[in-house]
Amino acid sequence: MPDRPAPDAAYRNARGACARCNKQSAPVSDNPPHPGSTAGVQPRRWPAYVGLAAGPSVWAVAMQLGLVLPGVQCRLHLAVTAFVTLALVVAALTGSAVSWLRRGPTRPGAFMARVGAAVSLVFAFALLLQAAAGFMLTGCER
């Protein structure tokens, strides 16, 4: 089988420079990078935005469960709402920690990570207050 030229060989002149802008570039290797290599891999940006989604999403779930669980709580005489809400507080804090620890290498990435962590912390605080109310109220109040 004859050797095929590199995919971008059509855009190179005889010296190997780009035919469009006449800049020299690194030679194209026919060998793919090692599977464990991180060469040429862009860092993931989504972890910086987890806090922006985690806090409000967990709060929305808590609000929906807060409408359903008081009946169960009244029948069982157990603070079900409070314990479920505390588990959701942990989820919101985890989203905040992921955003804080995965700051992007650029200033906008770091800023968005900090905003995401702060938003998730605010929602975690609101959930913590809701959990406190779940410990104080029995669910049988009408």
GURO-690952 format. One record per residue (C-alpha): residue in three letters; x, y, z. Coordinates in nm, 2 decimals, always signed. Last residue first. Example, Ala and Ser with C-alpha at 12.3 -4.5 7.8 and 13.67 -1.06 7.14 Angstrom:
2
- Ser / +1.37 / -0.11 / +0.71
- Ala / +1.23 / -0.45 / +0.78
END
This chain:
142
- Arg / -5.22 / +2.21 / +5.87
- Glu / -4.94 / +2.10 / +6.09
- Cys / -4.87 / +1.72 / +6.07
- Gly / -4.53 / +1.76 / +5.91
- Thr / -4.36 / +1.76 / +6.25
- Leu / -4.19 / +2.10 / +6.23
- Met / -3.87 / +2.18 / +6.41
- Phe / -3.64 / +1.92 / +6.24
- Gly / -3.78 / +2.01 / +5.89
- Ala / -3.73 / +2.38 / +5.96
- Ala / -3.36 / +2.31 / +6.02
- Ala / -3.35 / +2.12 / +5.69
- Gln / -3.50 / +2.43 / +5.51
- Leu / -3.23 / +2.65 / +5.67
- Leu / -2.96 / +2.41 / +5.54
- Leu / -3.12 / +2.41 / +5.20
- Ala / -3.09 / +2.79 / +5.19
- Phe / -2.73 / +2.76 / +5.29
- Ala / -2.66 / +2.50 / +5.02
- Phe / -2.83 / +2.74 / +4.77
- Val / -2.59 / +3.01 / +4.87
- Leu / -2.29 / +2.77 / +4.86
- Ser / -2.39 / +2.66 / +4.50
- Val / -2.39 / +3.02 / +4.38
- Ala / -2.05 / +3.09 / +4.54
- Ala / -1.89 / +2.78 / +4.39
- Gly / -2.03 / +2.87 / +4.05
- Val / -1.91 / +3.23 / +4.08
- Arg / -1.57 / +3.10 / +4.18
- Ala / -1.55 / +2.86 / +3.88
- Met / -1.68 / +3.14 / +3.65
- Phe / -1.40 / +3.37 / +3.77
- Ala / -1.13 / +3.10 / +3.73
- Gly / -1.25 / +3.02 / +3.38
- Pro / -1.26 / +3.39 / +3.29
- Arg / -0.91 / +3.44 / +3.42
- Thr / -0.76 / +3.14 / +3.23
- Pro / -0.63 / +2.82 / +3.37
- Gly / -0.98 / +2.70 / +3.47
- Arg / -1.07 / +2.64 / +3.83
- Arg / -1.14 / +2.27 / +3.90
- Leu / -1.11 / +2.28 / +4.29
- Trp / -1.37 / +2.56 / +4.34
- Ser / -1.62 / +2.42 / +4.09
- Val / -1.59 / +2.06 / +4.23
- Ala / -1.62 / +2.20 / +4.59
- Ser / -1.94 / +2.38 / +4.51
- Gly / -2.09 / +2.08 / +4.34
- Thr / -2.00 / +1.87 / +4.65
- Leu / -2.16 / +2.14 / +4.87
- Ala / -2.48 / +2.11 / +4.68
- Ala / -2.48 / +1.73 / +4.71
- Val / -2.41 / +1.75 / +5.08
- Val / -2.70 / +1.99 / +5.12
- Leu / -2.92 / +1.74 / +4.93
- Ala / -2.83 / +1.48 / +5.20
- Leu / -2.93 / +1.73 / +5.46
- Thr / -3.26 / +1.79 / +5.28
- Val / -3.34 / +1.41 / +5.28
- Phe / -3.27 / +1.41 / +5.66
- Ala / -3.48 / +1.71 / +5.73
- Thr / -3.78 / +1.59 / +5.52
- Val / -3.77 / +1.25 / +5.69
- Ala / -3.79 / +1.39 / +6.04
- Leu / -3.97 / +1.08 / +6.18
- His / -4.32 / +1.06 / +6.31
- Leu / -4.38 / +0.79 / +6.04
- Arg / -4.73 / +0.91 / +5.94
- Cys / -4.65 / +1.28 / +5.97
- Gln / -4.31 / +1.25 / +5.79
- Val / -4.48 / +1.06 / +5.50
- Gly / -4.73 / +1.35 / +5.46
- Pro / -4.45 / +1.60 / +5.50
- Leu / -4.25 / +1.42 / +5.21
- Val / -4.44 / +1.53 / +4.90
- Leu / -4.43 / +1.91 / +4.90
- Gly / -4.07 / +1.92 / +5.04
- Leu / -3.97 / +1.67 / +4.78
- Gln / -4.05 / +1.92 / +4.50
- Met / -3.86 / +2.20 / +4.69
- Ala / -3.57 / +1.97 / +4.75
- Val / -3.54 / +1.87 / +4.39
- Ala / -3.54 / +2.24 / +4.29
- Trp / -3.27 / +2.31 / +4.55
- Val / -3.06 / +2.03 / +4.41
- Ser / -3.09 / +2.18 / +4.06
- Pro / -3.02 / +2.54 / +4.18
- Gly / -2.70 / +2.43 / +4.36
- Ala / -2.57 / +2.18 / +4.11
- Ala / -2.60 / +2.39 / +3.79
- Leu / -2.38 / +2.69 / +3.87
- Gly / -2.16 / +2.47 / +4.09
- Val / -2.08 / +2.24 / +3.80
- Tyr / -1.95 / +2.52 / +3.58
- Ala / -1.58 / +2.49 / +3.66
- Pro / -1.61 / +2.11 / +3.61
- Trp / -1.73 / +2.18 / +3.25
- Arg / -1.41 / +2.33 / +3.12
- Arg / -1.21 / +2.01 / +3.05
- Pro / -0.85 / +2.08 / +2.98
- Gln / -0.75 / +2.05 / +2.61
- Val / -0.55 / +1.75 / +2.51
- Gly / -0.25 / +1.81 / +2.29
- Ala / -0.03 / +1.58 / +2.48
- Thr / -0.22 / +1.41 / +2.76
- Ser / -0.06 / +1.07 / +2.69
- Gly / -0.22 / +0.75 / +2.83
- Pro / -0.33 / +0.63 / +2.49
- His / +0.01 / +0.71 / +2.33
- Pro / -0.01 / +0.97 / +2.06
- Pro / -0.10 / +0.86 / +1.71
- Asn / +0.19 / +0.78 / +1.48
- Asp / +0.19 / +0.94 / +1.13
- Ser / +0.35 / +1.26 / +1.27
- Val / +0.29 / +1.59 / +1.11
- Pro / +0.60 / +1.81 / +1.10
- Ala / +0.59 / +2.12 / +1.32
- Ser / +0.49 / +2.44 / +1.14
- Gln / +0.67 / +2.70 / +0.92
- Lys / +0.46 / +3.00 / +0.83
- Asn / +0.39 / +3.09 / +0.47
- Cys / +0.04 / +3.21 / +0.54
- Arg / -0.17 / +3.01 / +0.29
- Ala / +0.09 / +2.76 / +0.16
- Cys / +0.19 / +2.67 / +0.51
- Ala / +0.56 / +2.59 / +0.53
- Gly / +0.69 / +2.24 / +0.45
- Arg / +0.97 / +2.37 / +0.23
- Ala / +0.80 / +2.24 / -0.09
- Asn / +0.47 / +2.41 / +0.00
- Arg / +0.21 / +2.29 / +0.25
- Tyr / -0.17 / +2.31 / +0.22
- Ala / -0.20 / +1.99 / +0.03
- Ala / +0.00 / +1.82 / +0.30
- Asp / -0.28 / +1.88 / +0.56
- Pro / -0.41 / +1.53 / +0.56
- Ala / -0.05 / +1.38 / +0.57
- Pro / +0.04 / +1.22 / +0.24
- Arg / -0.05 / +0.85 / +0.18
- Asp / +0.22 / +0.59 / +0.17
- Pro / +0.16 / +0.34 / -0.10
- Met / +0.00 / +0.00 / +0.00
END
